[in-house]
């Protein structure tokens, strides 16, 4: 059986910075392939090269024996690591658009999956939770009759029960003779792969190569692998000590009481200050709405949110965000510079060069700062700036947190 993907001496550089370094790779048909590695190791770059969104600096790529071009794109259905859909459109309108644009789009399959997931075709994307939006994007990608499905971090925003459903769909695609390449860090979904390809060993110039590849048992036992100990369950994971129940609210509380707002039903809740609190639930259960009510982005229809015994609705936003740092789902502001992204919780600190560089050092983005041309470089290709891979975006919210109280 011929390979679905071949990379020969593939290299890609950005302004003198190496992302892929003479990569050689062959992927056989009819399998789920897991592609993993440290942030910035070249995974997203490779995915974009496969899809013809970037041009190699050197080397060749073949998809089903076709060089990257019109014929290869007919074979690939691609899920990027961020939303690209118009959030003002209804699901029905997006399906109609996909049907017109892709000859291989199966409208019946799309509506069947919508029904199974209880997603209404007349709903607009902007009314949905992040997890539900992810489901819609996955449905659109999976409803094409492609040969190779390329999924860049499909588990983001999905509840563990939803990941079980996703792996079932992937298995069905493979059973029909198709292939799936997924980029992810979640071991729950990676454990479903037939073959793992680990890139690295580090980021940037020290990455962009295949460190190891094989079946899950082989990778789990391979000492060169960084993911192996996590797959084998032998990784040394630090778990911090939890405070005892009697001391949980010793530092104070944030009290919330609200009537109905979007998907949140009437509720009352106390959140302990100075503690790590997790809010979890299935997609669409109200988690994001709750977080936005807590941080003043949404105002409660009735009831109140009190922070240090003061109603959040009565606190000026500039003052509130000096004490509360909000990292939203789409947290990178692509019309801002890197400096402005780091200081998004308090713009008054934009000129505090010492503190900004200290934060950049703490969260480990010095190489990123240098690679894109400095703190004042614009982010976002559509704004004439730099695009960040999925992994390279994640240190930024830690910077947000460290510039707030």
C-alpha positions, -999 to +999 in steps of 0.1 A: +000+000+000+014+034-010+021+061+016-005+089+021+023+113+031+060+116+023+083+143+034+118+144+019+146+165+034+119+191+044+131+223+059+114+256+068+129+288+082+113+320+093+136+350+090+167+329+096+150+309+124+147+272+117+114+255+124+119+223+105+153+208+098+157+183+069+127+163+080+122+128+064+089+112+071+066+085+056+030+079+068+011+049+056-026+049+047-054+036+069-040+046+103-044+072+131-011+090+134-003+110+165+021+140+160+035+154+192+064+173+206+073+203+228+058+237+220+075+253+191+090+220+178+076+224+143+043+205+145+020+233+133+046+243+107+046+208+093+008+207+092+007+241+074+032+228+048+012+197+043-019+218+036-001+242+013-004+272+036+034+276+038+061+270+012+091+248+022+125+265+023+139+231+011+127+196+004+095+180-010+061+169+002+039+144-015+002+137-005-010+104-021+019+107-046+008+143-055+030+173-048+013+200-027-012+217-050-047+215-063-047+177-065-033+172-030-058+196-015-087+175-028-074+147-006-071+166+027-097+178+052-079+202+076-089+214+111-067+243+122-059+251+158-081+281+159-116+291+147-118+305+112-156+306+109-179+337+109-194+337+143-224+357+131-235+328+108-260+301+117-248+265+116-272+259+087-256+287+067-221+274+073-231+239+061-246+255+030-213+273+024-192+241+028-215+222+005-210+249-023-173+251-017-163+214-014-174+189-040-169+160-015-189+176+014-216+152+026-245+174+039-265+144+052-236+133+073-232+168+088-268+170+098-268+135+112-238+144+135-255+176+145-286+157+156-265+132+175-248+160+194-280+180+199-267+210+181-294+231+165-288+241+128-305+275+134-282+285+162-255+311+156-219+303+165-216+334+186-242+320+210-223+288+216-197+277+241-161+271+230-166+233+232-198+234+210-180+256+185-152+230+184-178+203+178-193+223+148-158+227+133-151+190+137-185+181+121-176+202+091-142+187+087-154+151+092-183+156+068-159+158+038-152+126+019-115+132+020-086+106+022-065+124+048-079+142+078-054+165+095-065+177+130-045+203+148-052+201+186-088+187+182-092+181+220-090+218+230-123+228+246-137+193+246-150+175+277-134+140+282-167+124+272-166+144+240-131+131+233-145+095+235-170+104+208-142+120+186-120+089+188-150+068+177-154+090+146-117+088+138-119+050+141-149+050+117-129+071+092-100+047+093-123+017+089-134+032+056-097+032+044-089+069+053-060+082+073-060+107+103-031+128+114-037+145+148-015+170+166-023+170+203-008+169+238-037+151+255-027+115+263-064+105+263-066+111+226-030+102+217-036+068+233-059+060+203-032+065+177-018+035+158+015+052+154+032+081+172+057+105+157+075+127+183+092+158+171+118+179+189+139+175+209+134+211+218+119+242+201+131+264+173+166+257+159+169+228+184+137+211+171+121+204+138+133+168+137+117+133+144+130+123+178+113+089+178+084+071+162+066+038+168+036+022+185+024+034+219+041+006+238+074+012+218+073+050+226+064+044+262+096+023+266+118+046+245+142+066+267+146+092+240+109+101+243+096+129+264+060+117+262+069+081+269+068+083+307+034+099+306+020+072+283+036+045+305+023+061+337+058+064+352+063+102+349+073+120+381+044+144+384+045+171+412+012+174+430+009+203+454-005+200+489-041+209+491-054+231+520-076+214+545-114+219+543-115+240+574-090+265+560-105+268+525-122+302+530-096+316+555-084+342+530-119+354+520-144+346+493-159+358+461-197+355+463-218+351+432-256+350+430-274+353+397-306+347+378-307+332+344-280+345+320-274+326+287-269+290+297-264+297+334-294+289+356-301+307+388-273+299+412-254+309+443-217+301+447-188+311+469-153+309+455-124+308+480-098+336+476-061+326+474-070+290+462-070+271+430-107+265+420-117+245+390-150+249+372-158+219+349-187+205+330-198+194+295-197+217+266-224+244+268-230+239+305-223+276+313-187+276+324-176+304+301-207+325+309-199+320+346-163+332+342-174+363+322-200+372+349-173+368+376-149+391+357-174+418+347-175+410+310-212+401+313-235+417+338-258+394+357-295+398+347-302+398+384-283+390+415-247+401+420-210+393+421-191+406+450-153+410+451-139+420+484-175+428+494-179+452+465-203+446+437-183+439+405-208+459+385-199+490+405-161+487+400-145+505+371-131+480+346-096+495+348-095+490+385-111+456+384-085+442+359-057+453+381-069+427+406-084+401+382-066+388+352-090+373+326-075+348+301-102+343+275-105+313+252-090+332+222-065+349+244-040+363+219-049+397+206-036+396+171-041+434+165-018+441+195+020+440+198+036+413+220+042+440+246+006+449+247-005+413+249+017+408+280+002+439+296-034+434+285-045+433+322-029+467+329-019+488+300-004+514+324+026+490+327+035+490+290+065+512+296+077+492+326+105+476+306+122+459+335+090+442+346+080+431+311+114+416+304+113+399+338+079+384+330+092+373+295+121+355+313+098+338+338+074+324+312+103+315+288+095+336+258+128+353+253+135+333+222+100+342+209+107+379+215+139+378+196+125+356+168+097+380+159+118+411+162+112+424+197+084+432+222+069+459+199+064+436+170+028+432+158+011+398+161-011+383+133-003+379+097-035+397+087-022+428+105+013+425+089+028+408+119+039+374+131+017+343+135+023+321+165+019+284+166-005+268+191+023+260+215+040+294+213+007+311+222+003+293+255+030+311+276+013+344+269-016+340+294+010+332+321+024+366+313-011+381+317-014+365+351+020+379+363+012+415+353-020+414+374-025+412+412 
